[in-house]
Amino acid sequence: MRSQDTLTADGAPAPPSTAAVRHALGHFATGVTVVTSVTADGGPVGTTASAFSSLSLNPPLLLVCLDRASTTLAALRAHGAFAINVLSEDQQALAGNFARRGADAGWASVAHRRGPAGPPRIDGVLAVLDCRLDRCLDGGDHEIVVGRLQELELGEGDRSPLLHYRGVYHGLRAA
């Protein structure tokens, strides 16, 4: 079903609007992560990201897509390392905190410690994946960041992941 029936000057169907694309993609449930790195002066930086995936098992490569204007993207490019913190369903407040621009000042209230390469590991997450920057690829208004997995840490307990679906955070409930 098409969301619009407008045509371009040459008679071809017009591409969907940004709002229509965002709405349609919202129908795909994604996990929620906080990508962290450090600034040039060693300060922590982070942003919420749901565009995250495993790319390769051998070698172990992960990808995450970050807005080109992201301060976290600039920091991880300069530092060459980042961590992907996989959030649990009880960490919605963290997701909201790091989704805001300029949220870096909110680190004082976020329990964390430094990983081996420097990027913060947020306490209580389901998993932390420490990566060395492998490459960045053009992705339109985002960059596709490919990281080589260096180390991983699994959280304790049997908690459900935080999901984002149709613009709202959800938990995963076992049937």
Summary of the structure (lengths in Angstrom):
residues: 175
radius of gyration: 17.5
end to end distance: 31.1
largest distance: 58.2
contacts: 503
relative contact order: 0.20
helix: 20%
strand: 45%
